[in-house]
Amino acid sequence: MLEPRRCVVVGAGFSGLSLAYWATKYGAKVTVYESQNRVGGLLDSMRLPGGHLVESAANGFLWSADFAELERDLGLRFISTKPESRKRYIFRRGRFRRWPLSVLETLGLLWHLCRGWRRRRPFAGETISAWGERMLGPAGRVLLLETALQGIYAGDPSRMSATLILGRFFQKRKRSVHKLTESEARDKRSGSHTHADGMGALTRDLRAYLESSGLCTFRMETQFSADDLSEARRRKSLVFLAVPALAAAEILSQGHPELAQGLLSVEMRPIATSTSIWSLDDGERGMPRGFGALFPRGEDIEALGVLRNHHIYNRRSDRVSETWIYGADSLRSRGIWGNREALRTHVLEERRRIGAKGLAPEAFECYFWERGIPHYTVALEEFLARADLDGIGRREGVVVFGNYTGHLGLSRIFAEARRLVRERLSDG
C-alpha cells in the first residue's frame, strides 16, 4: 500500500487552514506550523457582555459548492443574510443614496460605457483610476468604482492595478473539474454566508475537524525557518507557505533570494475596525437600514464605510451593531491610530456629521491591523507576473500562497487552495 503524500503548511490563517483542509480531503498527511497560539490569523470573533458578536475582520464569505462541502464535513448550517441586507448605500451631499449619480452623470456613465465597451478589458499596468476614467467617466469613477473598491481594498486608486482587481471579470469562466453531487446540484443558495458564531468560530471548528481526521497535526507557537524548509524538501514533503509576505521572504531567503527580495517589496495597508453597540431607539436614528454605506472622498467623512451588522446576519446582536472601517492615514494624522478611546470618540463625531442622533454606545470594541490587507498596486501586478509562483511549485514543491498572491476574498482563497493542492499533489 502506498504511503500518503506528506504536506507541510506554514501558517494557520484562513489560507493555511484551507490548504490543510483540501490536502486531507485528497488523502495527504499534513503538518501545520503556526507561530501564534491560535488559528485564524486576522479572522477572530468575540462576544461582548450581553452576547453581542464582534468580528475582527471579514464577517462572511460568498457561497460556493466548496463551502457547501465544508459545511457538510463540519456538520454545520451556515447562515445567510437577511432580506434587508440587499440595501446598500453611498453617502453623498448629506444623504444616504442607493444610486449616487444625478441624471446627467448617469447619462455620462452610459456614454462612456458604450464608447469604451470594445476595449473594456484592463490593460497591463493600467490603474483603477485610469480604467474607471475611460470606462465610466469622472462621476462613475469616483462615486461608483473607487468608492466601492475602497471599502474592500482600502487602497489608492491611482496606484491600484485594474488587472489584478477587475481582470477576473473579463476572463472566460473555466469549467470546474469538480463534479457536483446530487445534493450540491440541489443547493441553490447564493450570496454571503457566515458561521452562526462568527468567522473565528469557523476557523476553530475547521481546526477541530482537521485534527479529528487523523491526517493533520498542528504545531502551535512554532516558528518555521529556512532550515526547516530544507529539511522538509529533503523528506520530499510538499510545502505551502501560507504566511505574510515578510515571513515567506525570510523562509525563502537562502534558496530563493530573488523571490524573497520581491516578497519584501509587497506593500500592506493598515486598517482599523470599530464596532459599537447601541440601543434600538438610539442607534437607528439617522442611519440607513441595510447592509451598510460607503463614503466617497470629498464628503468630509474619513471612514471608508460602515457595516450595519444587525441588518446583515441573525445572531449578531439584539440591538444596533455597527462596524466602522478606517484606513490608517487619516487616523495617524489625528493621533488616533492605536488609541482605543480616541477612535471611539472619532466614530461618535463622524456619526454626528452624517446626521445620526445616537449619544454614546452601550459597548465598544476595536482592532488596529498594522499590516491588514495587501495593496493591490501595479507594482504587485508586475511582481506576480515575473515571479512565476506556479512554476516554483511545480519544479520544487514549494508554494507561496496568500491574499497577496492575487486572491483576495475568502471564497477565492478557498477555491484557489483547492486548485493548488489538487495540481501539486498530482505532480507527484
C-alpha positions in Angstrom: 0.0 0.0 0.0 1.4 3.4 -1.0 2.2 5.9 1.8 0.1 9.1 1.6 1.8 12.2 0.3 3.2 14.4 3.0 2.5 18.1 3.1 3.7 20.9 5.3 1.5 24.0 5.7 3.2 27.1 7.3 0.6 29.4 8.8 -2.8 28.7 10.2 -4.7 31.7 9.0 -7.6 31.1 6.6 -5.3 30.4 3.7 -3.3 27.8 5.6 -6.4 26.1 7.0 -7.9 26.0 3.5 -4.8 24.3 2.1 -4.7 21.8 5.0 -8.4 21.0 4.6 -8.1 20.3 0.8 -4.9 18.3 1.3 -6.5 16.0 3.8 -9.5 15.7 1.5 -7.2 14.5 -1.2 -5.6 11.9 1.2 -2.4 13.7 2.2 -0.8 13.8 5.6 -0.4 17.4 6.8 1.6 19.1 9.4 0.6 22.8 10.1 3.1 25.2 11.7 1.7 28.3 13.4 3.8 30.9 15.2 0.8 32.1 17.3 -1.2 30.3 20.0 -4.5 30.5 17.9 -5.6 29.8 14.4 -7.4 32.2 12.1 -4.9 35.0 11.5 -6.9 38.2 11.1 -10.2 36.3 11.5 -11.5 36.2 15.0 -14.8 36.7 16.8 -15.7 37.7 20.3 -18.9 38.1 22.4 -19.2 41.4 24.3 -21.1 41.5 27.6 -24.7 41.0 26.6 -23.8 38.4 23.9 -23.1 40.9 21.1 -20.9 39.4 18.4 -17.9 41.4 17.1 -15.8 40.3 14.1 -12.1 41.4 13.9 -12.0 41.3 10.1 -14.2 39.7 7.4 -17.8 38.9 8.6 -18.6 36.3 6.0 -17.9 34.7 2.6 -19.6 34.3 -0.8 -21.4 31.0 -1.1 -20.0 28.3 -3.4 -20.1 24.5 -3.8 -16.8 24.4 -2.0 -18.3 25.9 1.1 -21.3 23.5 0.8 -18.8 20.7 1.1 -17.1 22.3 4.1 -20.5 22.8 5.7 -21.3 19.1 5.4 -17.9 18.0 6.7 -18.1 20.2 9.8 -21.7 19.3 10.5 -22.9 22.9 10.4 -25.5 25.0 8.8 -24.1 28.3 7.7 -26.5 31.2 7.9 -27.4 33.5 5.0 -28.0 37.3 5.0 -31.3 38.9 6.0 -33.5 40.3 3.2 -32.9 43.9 4.2 -29.1 43.4 3.7 -29.7 43.8 -0.1 -30.0 47.6 0.5 -26.6 49.2 0.2 -25.9 52.9 0.2 -23.4 55.6 -0.8 -23.4 58.8 1.2 -23.4 61.9 -1.0 -24.4 65.5 -0.3 -25.6 64.8 3.2 -27.8 61.8 2.3 -27.6 58.1 2.0 -28.4 57.1 -1.5 -29.0 53.8 -3.3 -27.8 55.5 -6.6 -25.5 58.4 -6.0 -25.3 59.8 -9.6 -27.5 62.6 -11.0 -29.4 62.1 -14.3 -26.7 63.9 -16.3 -24.0 61.9 -14.5 -25.8 58.7 -15.3 -26.1 59.6 -18.9 -22.4 60.4 -19.0 -21.7 57.0 -17.4 -23.7 55.2 -20.1 -22.0 57.2 -22.9 -18.5 56.2 -21.6 -19.6 52.6 -21.3 -20.8 52.5 -24.9 -17.8 54.2 -26.2 -15.3 52.0 -24.4 -17.1 48.7 -24.5 -14.9 47.0 -27.1 -11.8 47.8 -25.1 -13.3 47.1 -21.7 -10.6 44.6 -20.6 -8.0 46.3 -18.4 -4.6 46.9 -20.0 -1.4 45.6 -18.4 -0.2 48.2 -16.0 -3.4 50.2 -16.1 -4.6 51.7 -12.8 -8.1 51.6 -11.4 -8.4 55.4 -11.8 -7.3 55.2 -15.5 -9.6 52.3 -16.3 -12.5 54.0 -14.4 -12.0 57.3 -16.2 -12.1 55.7 -19.7 -14.9 53.3 -19.0 -17.2 55.1 -16.5 -16.3 58.8 -16.8 -15.3 61.1 -13.9 -18.5 60.8 -11.8 -18.8 57.0 -12.3 -15.1 56.5 -11.5 -15.2 58.4 -8.2 -18.7 57.7 -6.9 -19.1 54.1 -8.0 -15.9 52.4 -8.8 -13.4 54.0 -6.4 -15.9 54.3 -3.6 -16.9 50.6 -3.9 -13.3 49.4 -4.0 -12.1 51.5 -1.1 -14.5 49.5 1.1 -12.8 46.2 0.0 -9.2 47.1 -0.7 -8.6 50.3 1.3 -6.1 51.3 -1.4 -5.1 54.3 -3.6 -7.0 54.0 -6.9 -4.3 55.9 -8.7 -1.8 53.1 -7.9 -4.1 50.0 -7.7 -3.9 47.5 -10.6 -7.1 47.2 -12.7 -5.8 43.9 -14.0 -5.4 42.3 -10.5 -8.7 43.7 -9.2 -11.0 43.6 -12.3 -9.3 41.3 -14.7 -11.1 38.1 -13.5 -14.4 39.6 -14.5 -13.3 39.7 -18.2 -11.9 36.1 -18.3 -13.8 33.2 -19.7 -15.0 31.0 -16.9 -13.3 27.7 -16.7 -15.4 24.6 -16.3 -14.8 23.1 -12.9 -13.2 19.7 -12.7 -15.2 19.0 -9.6 -18.3 17.0 -10.5 -21.3 18.2 -8.4 -23.0 15.6 -6.3 -26.8 15.4 -6.3 -27.1 17.4 -3.0 -24.7 20.1 -4.4 -26.8 20.4 -7.6 -29.9 20.9 -5.5 -28.2 23.6 -3.3 -29.3 26.9 -4.9 -28.0 29.1 -2.1 -26.0 32.2 -3.1 -24.8 35.5 -1.7 -23.0 36.0 1.6 -23.0 33.4 4.4 -21.3 33.0 7.7 -20.9 30.8 10.7 -23.6 31.3 13.3 -21.0 32.2 16.0 -18.7 34.2 13.8 -15.7 33.7 11.5 -13.4 33.0 14.4 -15.6 30.0 15.3 -15.4 28.8 11.8 -11.6 28.7 11.9 -11.7 26.9 15.3 -14.2 24.4 14.0 -12.1 23.8 11.0 -9.0 23.1 13.1 -11.0 20.6 15.2 -12.2 18.8 12.1 -8.7 18.6 10.7 -7.3 17.2 14.0 -10.1 14.6 14.2 -9.3 13.4 10.7 -6.2 11.6 11.8 -4.3 13.2 8.9 -3.5 16.6 10.2 -1.2 17.7 13.1 -0.9 21.3 14.4 2.4 22.6 15.8 1.3 25.8 17.5 3.6 28.6 18.7 6.3 27.2 16.5 8.4 29.2 14.0 9.2 27.6 10.7 12.7 28.6 9.4 14.7 28.3 6.2 16.4 25.3 7.8 13.0 23.7 8.4 12.2 24.2 4.7 15.4 22.5 3.6 14.6 19.5 5.9 11.0 19.3 4.6 12.3 19.3 1.0 14.9 16.6 1.9 12.0 14.5 3.1 10.2 15.2 -0.2 7.3 16.9 1.5 5.2 19.4 -0.4 5.5 22.8 1.3 2.9 25.5 1.3 3.9 28.9 2.7 0.6 30.5 3.7 2.2 33.3 5.8 2.6 37.0 5.3 4.9 38.1 2.6 7.7 39.2 5.1 7.6 35.8 6.8 7.7 34.0 3.5 10.7 36.1 2.4 12.6 35.2 5.5 12.0 31.4 4.9 12.9 31.7 1.2 16.0 33.9 1.7 18.6 31.2 1.4 17.3 29.1 -1.5 15.3 31.8 -3.5 16.9 35.2 -2.8 15.3 36.9 -5.8 11.8 35.7 -4.9 12.5 36.7 -1.3 13.5 40.2 -2.4 10.3 40.6 -4.3 8.2 39.4 -1.4 9.9 42.1 0.8 8.5 44.7 -1.6 4.9 43.6 -1.1 3.1 46.6 0.4 0.4 46.1 3.1 -2.3 48.6 4.0 -3.0 49.3 7.7 -6.7 49.1 8.6 -8.8 49.7 11.7 -12.3 48.5 12.6 -14.5 49.8 15.3 -17.7 48.0 16.4 -20.2 49.7 18.6 -23.5 48.5 20.2 -26.4 50.9 20.6 -30.0 50.7 21.9 -32.5 50.3 19.1 -34.1 53.7 19.7 -30.8 55.5 19.9 -28.8 53.7 17.2 -31.2 53.6 14.3 -32.0 57.3 14.1 -30.4 58.9 11.1 -28.7 55.7 9.9 -29.6 53.6 6.8 -31.4 50.3 7.3 -29.5 47.8 5.2 -26.1 46.2 4.7 -24.2 49.5 5.2 -22.9 52.5 3.5 -19.7 53.8 1.8 -18.3 57.3 2.0 -16.7 58.8 -1.2 -13.7 61.0 -0.8 -14.7 64.7 -0.5 -17.7 64.1 1.7 -15.9 65.3 4.9 -16.1 61.7 6.3 -12.9 59.9 7.0 -14.3 56.4 7.4 -14.2 54.2 4.3 -17.5 52.6 5.2 -19.9 51.4 7.9 -21.5 47.9 8.2 -24.9 47.6 9.9 -24.3 44.2 11.3 -27.7 43.6 12.8 -29.3 44.1 9.4 -26.8 41.6 7.7 -26.9 38.4 9.7 -29.0 36.9 12.5 -27.4 36.3 15.9 -25.1 39.3 15.7 -26.9 41.4 18.3 -30.4 42.1 19.6 -29.5 45.8 19.5 -27.9 48.1 16.9 -24.5 46.8 15.9 -22.2 49.0 13.6 -18.7 48.4 12.4 -16.9 51.5 11.1 -13.8 50.8 8.8 -10.8 53.2 8.5 -7.5 53.4 6.7 -4.5 54.5 8.7 -3.6 57.8 7.1 -6.4 59.9 8.5 -6.2 58.3 11.9 -2.5 58.8 12.1 -2.7 62.5 11.1 -5.1 63.0 14.1 -3.1 60.9 16.5 -5.9 58.3 16.7 -4.1 55.2 15.4 -3.7 52.7 18.1 -5.7 54.8 20.6 -8.9 52.9 21.6 -10.7 55.8 23.3 -9.7 58.3 20.7 -11.2 56.1 17.9 -14.4 55.7 19.9 -14.8 59.5 20.2 -13.9 59.9 16.5 -16.7 57.5 15.5 -19.2 59.5 17.5 -18.1 62.7 15.7 -18.4 61.0 12.3 -21.9 59.8 13.2 -23.0 63.3 14.2 -21.6 64.6 10.9 -23.8 62.4 8.8 -26.9 63.2 10.9 -27.1 60.2 13.2 -28.7 61.0 16.6 -27.2 58.4 18.9 -25.5 59.6 22.1 -23.0 57.0 23.3 -22.7 53.3 22.6 -23.5 50.7 25.2 -20.5 48.6 24.3 -17.4 49.1 22.0 -14.5 47.1 20.6 -11.9 48.0 18.0 -8.9 46.4 16.1 -5.9 48.0 14.6 -4.1 46.0 11.9 -0.8 47.5 11.1 -0.4 45.1 8.1 -4.0 44.4 7.3 -4.5 43.8 3.6 -2.2 43.8 0.6 -2.1 47.0 -1.5 -3.0 45.6 -5.0 -0.8 48.0 -6.9 0.6 47.9 -10.4 3.9 47.1 -8.8 2.4 44.0 -7.2 0.9 43.0 -10.6 4.4 43.3 -12.2 6.0 41.3 -9.4 3.4 38.4 -9.6 3.8 38.3 -13.4 7.6 37.8 -13.2 7.7 35.7 -10.0 6.2 32.6 -11.6 4.9 31.2 -8.3 3.2 28.3 -10.0 6.5 27.3 -11.7 8.3 27.1 -8.4 5.6 25.0 -7.0 5.8 22.5 -9.9 9.6 22.4 -10.0 10.5 22.4 -6.3 7.3 21.6 -4.4 7.3 25.0 -2.6 4.1 27.0 -2.9 3.7 30.6 -1.8 0.0 31.4 -1.2 -2.0 34.1 0.4 -4.1 37.2 -0.2 -1.1 39.0 -1.7 -0.6 36.3 -4.4 -3.7 37.6 -6.3 -6.5 36.0 -4.4 -8.3 38.4 -2.1 -11.6 37.3 -0.6 -12.3 34.2 1.4 -14.2 32.4 -1.4 -11.4 33.0 -3.9 -8.8 31.9 -1.4 -10.8 28.7 -0.6 -11.3 27.8 -4.3 -7.7 28.6 -5.2 -6.4 26.5 -2.3 -8.3 23.5 -3.7 -6.8 24.0 -7.2 -3.3 24.4 -5.9 -3.5 21.3 -3.7 -5.0 19.2 -6.4 -2.5 20.2 -9.0 0.6 20.0 -6.8 -0.4 16.5 -5.4 -1.0 15.3 -9.0 2.5 16.4 -9.9 3.8 13.5 -7.8 
